[in-house]
Amino acid sequence: MLQRLLSEFLNQAGIEQAMMFDDRGRLLSAVGPKGQLPATDRAVSLTSAALDSSQQLGLGDLHEVWIEGDETVMIDIITPYRILMLNGTNGNIARWRHTTDHLRRQLATTPEI
């Protein structure tokens, strides 16, 4: 079920891979091109760096990370134990976020397999 939800993101322009991992960096589910492994190490390091910066600067809770350039990445803290990473190129990151908000409740509660 979680994989089917993540597949919804592939319908958005620019999204090439969607993955969800837990707060310990364990991959829960991923969808994307065949033969391409999910970049869980990268997702965990980006999330950890953003969380450390947010805490050190006293900015409050971390909810999202957006990275735009040659590659576009959006990381969303769905729950403290479920983190979503969308990865692609030339996408409308605001549209990605809208889709995430639309699926947030299901992403937060669907069991992983």
C-alpha positions in Angstrom: 0.0 0.0 0.0 2.8 2.4 0.9 4.5 1.7 -2.4 1.2 2.4 -4.3 0.9 5.8 -2.5 4.5 6.7 -3.4 3.8 5.8 -7.0 1.3 8.7 -7.0 4.2 11.1 -6.9 5.7 9.7 -10.1 2.6 11.3 -11.9 4.0 14.8 -11.0 6.2 16.4 -13.5 9.9 16.1 -12.7 9.6 13.5 -9.9 11.8 10.6 -10.8 12.0 8.8 -7.4 10.0 8.8 -4.2 11.1 7.1 -1.0 10.1 7.0 2.6 12.4 6.2 5.5 12.1 6.2 9.3 13.9 8.3 11.9 16.8 5.7 12.0 17.4 5.8 8.3 15.8 2.5 7.5 14.1 2.5 4.1 10.4 1.8 4.4 9.5 1.9 0.7 10.7 3.5 -2.6 9.6 3.8 -6.2 11.5 5.0 -9.2 13.5 3.8 -12.2 14.4 0.1 -12.4 17.9 -0.6 -11.4 18.3 2.7 -9.5 18.9 2.2 -5.8 17.2 4.7 -3.4 19.7 7.3 -2.1 18.9 6.6 1.5 22.3 7.7 2.8 22.0 11.0 1.0 18.4 11.5 2.4 19.5 10.8 5.9 22.6 13.1 5.7 20.5 16.0 4.3 17.8 15.5 6.9 20.4 15.3 9.7 22.3 18.4 8.5 19.0 20.4 8.3 17.9 19.2 11.7 21.2 20.1 13.3 21.2 23.5 11.7 17.6 24.2 12.8 18.4 23.2 16.4 21.7 25.1 16.6 20.2 28.3 15.3 17.1 27.9 17.5 14.7 28.0 14.5 12.2 25.6 15.9 11.0 22.3 14.4 12.1 21.1 11.0 9.2 20.3 8.6 10.7 20.5 5.1 13.9 20.8 3.2 13.9 22.0 -0.4 17.0 21.9 -2.7 16.8 23.3 -6.1 19.5 23.3 -8.8 20.6 20.8 -11.4 18.6 18.3 -9.3 15.5 19.0 -7.2 15.0 17.4 -3.8 12.2 17.8 -1.4 12.3 16.2 2.0 9.1 16.3 4.2 8.9 15.2 7.8 5.5 13.4 7.5 5.7 12.3 11.2 8.7 12.2 13.5 9.1 8.5 12.4 8.3 8.9 8.7 10.3 11.0 6.3 9.5 11.4 2.6 12.1 12.3 0.0 11.2 13.3 -3.6 13.9 13.5 -6.1 14.0 14.7 -9.7 14.7 17.4 -12.2 12.9 20.4 -13.6 9.9 20.0 -11.3 7.5 22.4 -9.7 8.4 21.9 -6.1 5.3 23.7 -4.9 3.2 21.2 -6.8 5.2 18.4 -5.2 4.4 19.9 -1.8 0.7 20.2 -2.7 0.6 16.5 -3.6 2.4 15.6 -0.3 -0.1 17.6 1.7 -2.9 15.8 -0.2 -1.5 12.4 0.7 -0.1 13.3 4.2 -2.7 11.4 6.3 -2.3 8.2 4.2 1.5 8.4 4.2 1.5 8.8 8.0 -0.7 5.8 8.7 -0.1 3.2 6.0 1.9 0.2 7.1 5.1 -0.5 5.2 5.7 -3.9 3.7 
